[in-house]
Amino acid sequence: MVTIEPPRLLTPGRIAATLRQPLHRITYILASRTHIRPAARAGSLRLYDRRALAMVRHELNAIDARRQRGVDDVG
């Protein structure tokens, strides 16, 4: 018998915990990157899928790379 699991959606807090980042960084990315959209809503809470988690991870890496490159250019 095949058991089908329901999709697991993530809150911004769970994304922050999964990526080990402060919540304010995650909320900034979710607010400023319009291509990362919630998969569902529960009242006023936005819920994100694993694809959104990967996009947030990518954006964090891009921010960190730009920040690091800026430090290297100055020094």
Protein Blocks (a to p, Z undefined) as FASTA:
>chain_A
ZZddddddddfklmmmmnopafklmmmmmmmmmklccfbdehjaccddfklmmmmmmmmm
mmmmmmmmmmmmmZZ
